[in-house]
């Protein structure tokens, strides 16, 4: 149970980082770094959850933890997509600035 709890904590931390970045007025570079850290935390949780799921004998528990594992992967993808969107918007602003000069 400790492994699953640790993986869930990683996932929760990465989701909190993603939400914090969305509402806080920090620089774009810091936002991108926070999002990549959140994605890395989610990716670290996946092998832990897989290892824990492999040791279960009850099918109901396996399905429950598989759902948590899917949620972790979705959070990871969300973090990567948001970081890339912020990066794209920064590049778009720079391109507009250079074009108007």
N, C-alpha and C positions, 0 to 999 in steps of 0.2 A: 504494500500500500504506500510505502514511503516514496518509491520510485514514481508512481502515478501522481502522487501529491506534488513532488518536485517538478514533474513535467507540466502539471497544471499551473503551478506557480510561475514557471517560465512563460507559459502561454498568457497568463493573466498579466504578467509584467510587460510583455511585449504589446498587448492590447492597450494597457494603460499608457504606455509610452506613445502609441499611435494616437490615442485620444488626446493626450496632453499636447502633442505636437500640433494637432488640429486646432486647438483653442488658444494656444499660447502665442504671444507676439514675439517670436524669436527670429533670428536670421534664417534665410533659406538654407544656408550651408549647414547650420545646426539641425534644422528640421530633417534634412536628408540623412545626416549622420544618425540621428535618433531613430529614424525609420529603419535604417540598415541594422542598427543594434537590435531593434525589436524583431526583425526578421531572423537575425542570427540566433537570438534567444529561442525563437520558435523552432528553428531548425535543430537546435541542440536538444529540444524536448522530444523530437520525433524518435530518435533511436532509443531513448529511455522508455518511452511508451511502448514501442515495438517489443523491446526486451521483456517488459512487464506483461504484455498481452500474451507473449509466447508461453509464459509460465502458468497461465490460467487454465483451469479445467472445465469451468462452467461456461456454456455457450452464451448465456444471457450476459454474464460479466464481460465476455469477450466482445460482444456486440456493443455494449455500453462504452467500453474503452476504445473500440474502433471509431465510434461516433466522436469521442473526445479527440482522437487522433486526427480525424478529418477536420474538426474544428481548428486544431492547431495548424494544420497545413493551410487552411483558409486564412487564418490570421497572418501567417507568414507571407502568403501571396498578396494579401491586402497591404502589408507593410512595403513589399517590393513595388507594388503598383503605385502606391502613394508617393514613395520616394522618387520613382521615375517621373511621375506627374509634376512634382515640385521641380525636379531638375529640368524638365521640358519647359515649364513656365519661366524659369530663370533664363534659360537659353533664348526663349522667345522674346523676353524683355530686352536682353542684351542685343539681339539681332535687330529689334526695332530701334533701339538707341543708335546703333551703328548705321542703320539705314537712313535715319532722319538727319544725320550730320552731313 
